[in-house]
């Protein structure tokens, strides 16, 4: 299952990342994605919560009271997670990523470290807020999308009347055009999903996570800080994994059947930036096989 939440899994997931078709630059036609994940698995794209994409409700309150908890309730038995795991570690990892990539200066990251995280999260709110505002002002000028116009292609396509008719979408005649992310609802909570990892592993389920290593929105630093909170012993040490006779990324595994991997050269929408590496990753997950080791010595000796 591919789930936003908060932004469209149809627009982003299906049309820009891992679905069978991509929208051409004319915003009116499609072309096939040879790296589509439905070539190796059945994929369900779900718009959530209410108000995202073509999803809607007849109850006004559904647009006001929404968030991670309501999304989980709406999806009943589905257990869904994504790169955003824990607010505190995600936030710290994101700002550390900004600093490590020379996007923000020393004085801003120092102010954030000294005023935004325990034990200074309450009394130093103003200093924290101002520093983060400066950080986002500096980073916000950068469009990290693999194609800065891709969102426009998809938005134009999904607002075509003939496309909506073919999809049996917008049958109620929504008063606003389709857009990738919702501005009609108010997010009211964010759930810490770390306990879910423990629950899944206790049920003997395999848990794999991945990050694009140049993703600035949910960066590798955030995920690694979050996973470290689980305090699990390492089962397989950090190693480069191989794809097409080159390094596809890096991986390691914790005891308890939890594997983490990076996808080299990928941003936030991993299958868009590195479709071949992303497809190889999901194939190994589906087959239950470890990511293959890239043997550096073999190439150094050639």
N, C-alpha and C positions, 0 to 999 in steps of 0.2 A: 504494500500500500504506500502511495506517495501522498503525503498530507502537508499542507502549508506549514502551520496554520497561520492565518492572518493575511496571507497573500495567496494568489491563485495557484493551485497545483496543476490546473489545466493550462493556464497561460505560461507559467514558468516551467513546471515539471514536464508536461507533455509537449508543449510547443517549442521550448527553448533548450531543454536538457536531454531527456532520455526517451521521449515518445517516438512513435513511428514516423512522424512528419515534422518538418520545420517550415516556418513561414518565409517565403521569399521576400526580397527587398521591395517588391511592388506592393506588399501588404494585401495581396488579393489571391495569391496562388501558393501551393505547397510543393515541397520536394521531399523525397524520402531520406530518412536518417538511417544510414547503413549500420550505425552503432546503437540502434534502439534496443532497450533492455527487454522489450517484449519478444525479441528473437530468442531469448533464453528463459523467460519467465512470464507469467501472467501478472500484469501490473494494473492496479486500480488507482485512479486519480480522484481524490476526494476534496471538494471545496469546503473549507471550514474556517472559522465558524460562520454562522448566519451573516449574510451581507457580503461575503467574499465571492468574487466572480459572479456567476449567475445564481448563486444560492440566495434564498430569501425566506422570510417568515411573515405570517399574517399578524403576528403579535409584536407590537412595538417594543415591549420589554426585552425581547430576545436580542435586539440591537444594542441595548444598554448594558445588560448583565451578561457579559461574555468574557471568555478568557480560557486558560488551559483547562481548568476544572470543568467548565461547561462543555468545551470541545470533547473531553473524554466521556462525559455523560451522553452527549449526542451520538457518540460512536459505540456505545454499549460495550461489547466485549473486546473491541480492538485495543491493543496496547501499542501506543505510538510514541516514538521519540524522535528527536532530531539533534543537530549539533549543539543547540542551546540547552545546557544541562542544569546549571546552577547560577543564579544571578550574580552572586558575589565573585566566584572564580571566573565566570565568563567575562564580567566587566573588567576585572583586573587583567586578565589575559589579553583582552582586546586593546587596552591602553598600553600595556607593555609591548604588544606587537607594533603599535603606532610608533613608540619610541625606538624600538629595535630596528625599524625600517626608516629611521631618520625623518619621520613625518611630523613629530612634535619635539620641542626642545627639552633640555634637561630640567629647567626650572618648572615646567608644566608637569612632567611625570613625577618629579619630587613632591610637588604640591598635592597631586592626586594620591600618591602613596602615603603621605603624611596626614591626609585629611578625609579620605574617602572610604577607608576600610577599618575594621575593628582595630583598636577600640575608639576610633575617632569618627564614627559614622553619624553621630547625632549633633554634638556640640560644634563641629566644624563644617556644617552643611554648606554655608555660604561660600567658603573658600573652595570646597570640593566642587560645588556647582559651577562656579566661575571658571575653574581650571578645566573642567570637562567641556564647558562651552567653548573655550579657546581651542581645545584639542579638536573638537568636532568642526570648528570653523576652519582650521587648517587642513583637516583631512577631507572635509566635505566638497572641496573643489575637484577632487579626483573621482572620475567615473571608472570603476574597476570592471565594468561589464566587458565580456569577451567581444561584444559588438555593441557599441553605445546606442545603436539604432534598433536593436533587436526588440526591445520593449514596444517601440512604435509600430514595428511590423505586425506584431501579435495583436496589439490593441486595435489597429485598423482592421485586421482580418476578423477578429471576433465581434466587431461591431457592424459587420456587413449583414444586412437583413437576410440575404440568402443563406449565409453561413449559420445564423441563428435558427433559421427555419430548418435547415438540414440537421442541425444538432438537437432539435426539439427543445431549444433553450429560450429563455426569456419569454415564456408563453404568457406570463402575467403582465407583460409590458412595463418593466421597471422604469422608474422615472429618471434614472441616471444611466449613463453609458457604461459598458463593461470596462473595468480597469483591473490592473494586475493586483493591486493591494486595496483593501477596503478603507474608505473614509466615512462609512455609514455607521460603523459600530464603535463601541468604546471598550478597550481591553482593560479588564479589572483585576487580573491576577496573573502570576507567573509561577508555575509549580516546579519545585526542585525535583528533578527526575532521578537523582542519584539512588534513592531507595528502590526505584524500579529496577535498576541494574542488579542490585543485590537479590531482589525477588526473582528475576529471570534466571540468574545464575544458580540460585538455590533450587530452581525447578529443572536444572540440568539442561538449560537452553543455551545454544551458542549465541554470543553477543559480539557483533563486529561493529566497529566505528571507523569512520574515515574523515579526513579533512583535506581540502586542497591546501598545499603549503604556501600559497600566496593569497589565501582568503583573508581579507581584512575585516569581514563582518562577524564571522564565527571562526577566529583564527586557531591555528594549532596550539598556541600558548593557552588559550581559554580551555580547550578540551583536555590538555595535559594537566593543567591545574585542577580541573574538575575530577578527572579520573584518579589523580593522586589522593583525593579525599577519601577514596574507597579503601586506601591502605592495604592493597592486595600485594602479595609477593609476586615477583616477576617469574614467569615460566619460560619464556623465550626472549632472549636479549635483543635489543635494537639491531636491526640488520637492513641492508638495502634489498628490496625485492625487484625481481627482473620482469621486464616486459619488452619483447621484440629486441632482445640483445642490448638493452640499455636499462638504466635504473628507472623503474616505474614510480618509486617512492621509497618510504622506509616504514618498517613495521616492527611491532613487538607484541607479546602476549602476556597476560596476567594469568595466574592460577585461578581456576574457576571458569575457564572457557571464555575469556574476554580478550578480543584481539583489537588492536588499534593500528591503523595504517595511514600514511600520508599519500596523496596523489601528487606527484611532482609536477609543478608548473600549472596547477589548477587553482582557480579562484573559488568564489562562493558557489557558483553553479558548476560543480565539478564535471558532469558529463558534457557541458558545453565547451569548457576549456580543453579538456583532455578526454575526448570520447573513447579512444582506444584503450587507454589505461583504466578508465572507469569501468568499461565493459569487461575487461580482463579481471578486475577486482571482483565484480559481482558474480562472474562465472566461478571463481574459486570459492566464494561464499556459498553459492548454490550447490556446488559439488562437494562441499565439506573438506576441501583440500587447502593446505597452507599456501600462502603466497610464496612463489619460488625465490630462492636466494640468488642474488646477483653476485657471482664470484669474481671479485675484482682482480685477483691474481691471474685468473685465466686470460684476462685481456691485457694485463701488464706484461705478460710473458710472450705475447705474440710479436 
